Amino acid sequence: MSKVCIIAWVYGRVQGVGFRYTTQYEAKRLGLTGYAKNLDDGSVEVVA
């Protein structure tokens, strides 16, 4: 099986609204690994 890494930066109202929690839930449901972290500019970086 091939491995693929996707990096996404999500902008808008994504901090303080449960975005990282929801992202984690969906990633686990899909069997993905990685992380999501808040950035200083108010965006979120997602690596999977």
C-alpha positions as CSV (number, residue, x, y, z in Angstrom):
1,M,0.0,0.0,0.0
2,S,1.3,3.5,-0.9
3,K,1.6,6.2,1.7
4,V,0.4,9.8,0.9
5,C,0.9,12.9,3.0
6,I,-1.6,15.8,2.6
7,I,-1.0,19.2,4.2
8,A,-3.9,21.7,4.3
9,W,-4.2,25.1,5.8
10,V,-7.7,26.0,6.7
11,Y,-8.7,29.7,7.0
12,G,-11.8,31.5,8.3
13,R,-13.5,30.9,11.6
14,V,-11.8,27.7,12.6
15,Q,-10.4,28.4,16.0
16,G,-12.6,28.2,19.1
17,V,-15.5,26.4,17.2
18,G,-14.5,22.7,17.6
19,F,-12.8,22.4,14.2
20,R,-9.8,20.4,15.4
21,Y,-12.0,18.1,17.5
22,T,-14.3,17.4,14.5
23,T,-11.2,16.9,12.2
24,Q,-9.8,14.4,14.7
25,Y,-13.1,12.5,14.9
26,E,-13.4,12.2,11.2
27,A,-9.7,11.2,10.7
28,K,-10.1,8.4,13.3
29,R,-13.4,7.3,11.6
30,L,-11.5,7.1,8.2
31,G,-8.4,5.4,9.7
32,L,-6.1,8.4,9.1
33,T,-3.2,9.6,11.2
34,G,-1.7,13.0,11.5
35,Y,-2.4,16.2,13.4
36,A,-4.2,19.6,13.3
37,K,-2.7,22.6,15.1
38,N,-3.7,26.2,15.5
39,L,-1.4,28.8,13.9
40,D,-0.7,32.3,15.0
41,D,-2.6,33.9,12.1
42,G,-5.9,32.2,13.2
43,S,-5.8,29.4,10.7
44,V,-5.4,25.7,11.3
45,E,-2.7,23.4,9.7
46,V,-3.9,19.9,9.1
47,V,-1.4,17.1,8.2
48,A,-2.7,13.6,7.3
